[in-house]
Amino acid sequence: MVTVYDKTAAGTVARPRHPEKAARADTPLLKKPDWIRVRMPGSPVYAETREIVKTHGLVTVCEEARCPNIGECWSQKHATMMIMGDTCTRACAFCNVATGMPKPLDADEPRRVADAVAKLGLKHVVITSVDRDDLADGGAQHFADTITAIRRATPQTTIEVLTPDFLRKEGALEIVVAAKPDVFNHNLETVAGLYLKIRPGARYFHSLRLLQRVKELDSTMFTKSGIMVGLGEERDEVLQLMDDLRSAAVDFMTIGQYLQPTRKHAEIKSFVTPAEFESYARIARTKGFMLVSATPLTRSSHHAGEDFAKLQAARQAMR
């Protein structure tokens, strides 16, 4: 279980990590089943990856969101870069990323990200970010600058972006798509009926339209979206969400188990069994997704490089 406070270098309490959640009553915690447990990180390669990230002054969603797969991924030198700082302007009920007013953008960050990608020797990289509602373009140009810097440093690296929704940011999506990432990912996160509770700052149908618009701008670009289950959604709601994603021509869907960061976050209503995940995967494939990943520990960027190769193979097979 993670702390609800960020600390200064001296170890003193600086501020609540999630000030909007500080006064909330604690939610109950469910004991994790055996299938959700992972090994603690500690390999030499993990330490090397951590040092490269630290040396370049970068933020990773692996750390900020306390991803359960960090040990596996970093032991293979796979890290998901989180650009535009470590503070989000949204306050989603499920997320462990700190909330508040972010610092100004760091113009040198794209170069440092590209340098780290080169040093890690990444064949495929995922670039995500916090929400930056304080910026006129939501950070779209910073995404584009990061893509450009990576292309310049390591032209052979394929790039996947996992973007915010750019809500009320006219023209922002077009900036990112014009930079030509290989995969455009934007997560719906949960079913429509839970948005007010789980994603109060977002809009379900806006996110769907964002994904649909990517295909209208560039029909060759792979699109991807993911959700968490175990938040209280009904099975029929998940199946409807699958239909909605297919209506937006989304190629790849991920489904993973929600894990509660602290007692102040949305509670886990249930642990979905591996058999139920397999059922969801089977149904999603019949609905026409090019690729589906549905397991308890599935996360958006987990095995992203391998999945990109599968997407390319699936598209080739359809020709």
Residue pairs with C-beta under 8 A, 6 or more apart in sequence:
1 29
1 261
1 262
1 263
2 66
2 96
2 261
2 262
3 17
3 262
4 16
4 17
4 18
4 21
4 22
4 262
4 264
5 13
5 14
5 15
5 16
5 17
6 14
6 15
6 16
6 17
6 98
7 13
7 14
8 14
15 100
16 22
17 96
17 98
17 99
18 91
18 98
18 99
18 262
18 264
18 265
19 99
19 100
20 91
20 99
21 91
21 262
21 264
21 265
22 264
24 264
26 263
26 264
27 260
27 263
27 264
27 265
27 266
27 267
28 263
28 267
29 260
29 263
29 267
29 268
30 267
30 268
30 270
30 271
32 259
32 271
33 271
35 273
35 274
35 296
36 68
36 257
36 259
36 271
36 296
36 297
38 68
38 69
38 71
38 72
38 297
39 71
39 72
40 71
41 70
41 71
41 74
41 75
42 71
43 71
43 75
45 74
45 75
45 76
45 77
46 71
46 74
46 75
48 77
49 74
49 75
49 77
49 78
49 79
49 120
50 74
52 116
52 119
52 120
53 60
53 79
53 116
56 112
56 113
56 115
56 116
56 119
57 112
58 81
58 82
58 109
58 112
58 113
58 116
59 81
59 82
59 83
59 85
59 86
60 79
60 80
60 81
60 82
61 67
61 80
61 81
61 82
61 97
61 128
61 301
62 69
62 70
62 73
62 74
62 79
62 80
63 70
64 82
64 86
64 96
64 97
64 98
65 95
65 96
65 97
65 261
66 96
66 261
67 73
67 299
67 302
68 259
68 297
68 299
69 297
69 299
69 302
73 79
73 80
73 301
73 302
77 120
77 121
77 122
78 120
78 122
78 304
78 305
79 116
79 120
80 125
80 126
80 127
80 128
80 162
80 301
80 304
81 113
81 116
81 117
81 125
81 126
81 127
81 128
81 146
82 97
82 128
82 129
82 130
83 109
83 110
83 113
83 127
83 128
83 129
83 139
83 142
83 143
83 146
84 102
84 105
84 109
84 129
84 130
84 132
84 139
84 142
85 102
85 103
85 105
85 106
85 130
85 132
86 97
86 98
86 130
87 97
87 98
87 99
87 100
87 101
87 102
87 103
87 130
88 95
88 97
88 98
88 99
88 100
88 102
88 130
88 131
89 99
89 100
89 101
89 102
89 130
89 131
89 132
89 133
89 134
90 99
90 131
90 133
90 199
90 201
90 202
91 99
91 200
91 201
92 189
92 198
92 199
92 200
92 201
92 202
93 197
93 198
93 199
93 200
93 265
93 266
94 189
94 190
94 198
94 228
94 231
94 258
94 260
94 261
94 265
94 266
95 261
95 265
96 261
96 262
96 265
97 130
101 134
102 130
102 132
102 134
105 135
105 139
105 142
109 142
109 146
110 142
110 145
110 146
110 148
110 149
110 150
111 149
113 127
113 146
113 149
113 150
114 146
114 149
114 150
114 152
114 153
114 154
115 153
117 125
117 150
117 153
117 154
117 157
118 153
118 154
122 154
122 157
122 305
123 156
123 157
123 158
123 305
124 157
124 158
124 159
124 160
124 182
124 304
124 305
124 308
125 150
125 157
125 158
125 159
125 160
126 160
126 161
126 162
126 185
126 300
126 301
126 304
127 143
127 146
127 147
127 150
127 159
127 160
127 161
127 162
127 181
128 161
128 162
128 163
128 300
128 301
129 139
129 142
129 143
129 162
129 163
129 164
130 164
131 138
131 164
131 165
131 201
132 138
132 139
132 164
133 167
133 201
136 169
137 166
137 169
137 171
137 172
137 175
138 164
138 166
138 167
138 169
138 172
139 164
139 172
140 166
140 169
140 171
140 172
140 173
140 175
140 176
141 175
143 161
143 163
143 175
143 176
143 179
144 175
144 176
144 178
144 179
147 159
147 161
147 176
147 179
147 180
147 181
148 179
150 157
150 159
151 157
151 159
158 182
158 183
158 305
158 308
159 181
159 182
159 183
160 181
160 182
160 183
160 184
160 185
160 224
160 301
160 304
160 308
161 176
161 181
161 183
161 184
161 185
162 185
162 186
162 187
162 300
162 301
163 176
163 184
163 185
163 186
164 186
165 186
165 202
165 203
165 206
165 207
165 210
166 172
166 173
166 210
167 201
167 202
167 203
167 206
173 210
173 213
173 214
173 217
174 217
176 184
177 184
177 214
177 217
177 218
177 221
178 217
180 218
180 221
181 221
182 221
182 222
182 308
183 221
183 222
183 223
183 224
183 252
183 304
183 308
183 311
184 211
184 214
184 221
184 222
184 223
184 224
185 223
185 224
185 225
185 226
185 300
186 207
186 210
186 211
186 224
186 225
187 225
187 226
187 227
187 300
188 204
188 207
188 208
188 225
188 226
188 227
188 241
188 245
189 198
189 199
189 202
189 226
189 227
189 228
190 198
190 199
190 227
190 228
190 231
190 233
191 227
191 233
191 234
191 237
191 238
191 240
191 241
192 204
192 205
192 237
192 240
192 241
192 244
193 233
193 234
193 237
194 231
194 232
194 233
195 202
195 203
195 204
197 266
198 231
198 266
207 225
208 244
208 245
208 247
208 248
209 248
211 223
211 225
211 245
211 248
211 249
211 250
212 247
212 248
212 249
214 221
214 223
215 221
215 223
215 248
215 249
222 251
222 252
222 290
222 308
222 311
222 315
223 248
223 249
223 250
223 251
223 252
224 250
224 251
224 252
224 253
224 254
224 300
225 245
225 250
225 252
225 253
225 254
226 253
226 254
226 255
226 256
226 298
226 299
226 300
227 238
227 241
227 253
227 254
227 255
227 256
228 255
228 256
228 257
228 258
229 238
229 255
229 256
229 257
229 258
229 272
229 280
230 257
230 258
230 268
230 269
230 270
230 271
230 272
231 258
231 266
231 268
231 269
232 269
232 270
238 255
238 280
239 283
242 253
242 283
242 284
242 287
242 289
243 287
245 253
245 289
246 287
246 288
246 289
250 289
251 289
251 290
251 291
251 311
252 289
252 290
252 291
252 292
252 293
252 307
252 311
253 284
253 289
253 291
253 292
253 293
253 294
254 292
254 293
254 294
254 298
254 299
254 300
255 277
255 280
255 281
255 284
255 292
255 293
255 294
255 295
255 298
256 294
256 295
256 296
256 297
256 298
256 299
257 271
257 272
257 296
257 297
257 298
258 266
258 268
259 268
260 266
260 267
260 268
271 296
272 296
274 295
274 296
277 294
277 295
277 296
277 298
278 294
280 294
281 292
281 293
281 294
284 292
284 294
285 292
290 311
290 314
290 315
290 318
291 307
291 310
291 311
291 314
293 302
293 303
293 307
